[in-house]
Amino acid sequence: MALLPIITAPDPRLKRKAAPVERVDSTVRRLLADMLETMYAASGIGLAGPQIGQLLRVIVVDITENDEDPAPLKMVNPEIIDVAEENVDYEEGCLSLPEHYAKVVRPRGITVRYLDETGASRELQAEDMLATCIQHEIDHLDGILFVDRVSAVRRNMILRKLIKAKKSSDLPDYAELSSAIKAPI
Ligand code: NI
């Protein structure tokens, strides 16, 4: 098991469409296990392949609280096959947009078809927060972030802050550093 680095926005890798998994083999199972471990370590409730640089249609989800028994879901090639007419809004966050939240309106319930980690086809009916979380993760597989589902004003505000945060965490430029230190090579 291994922790994987999580890609944060803005990053072109988060805007691409992920490819279906052709065969659920041990490599895919290891990826799902690593993704789940990474998600728990980051205190997230969902993680999708593109967020760790794997452009594959794989997601992991666990919306249980810390004091509850874990209920991890590992989904390969998830596909929403039915949605409820009623909508609901949740304040969504994302491990790829750290510290930013916005209300997103989505269908309250969904039926999702997917392959489990043995490669068996399954269907799950989900409602409320679980339905929201699965929809958010499937969006990642299509290059859609939750900020793409809010107003342009709110989206631009969040993206501007993320760009600023990325710049301030940049390491000093090596050329600048070497000329300043004048270290022997
Ligand atoms: Ni996300």
Boltz pocket constraint, residues with backbone or C-beta under 6 A from the ligand:
constraints:
  - pocket:
      binder: B
      contacts: [[A, 46], [A, 93], [A, 94], [A, 95], [A, 96], [A, 136], [A, 140]]
      max_distance: 6.0
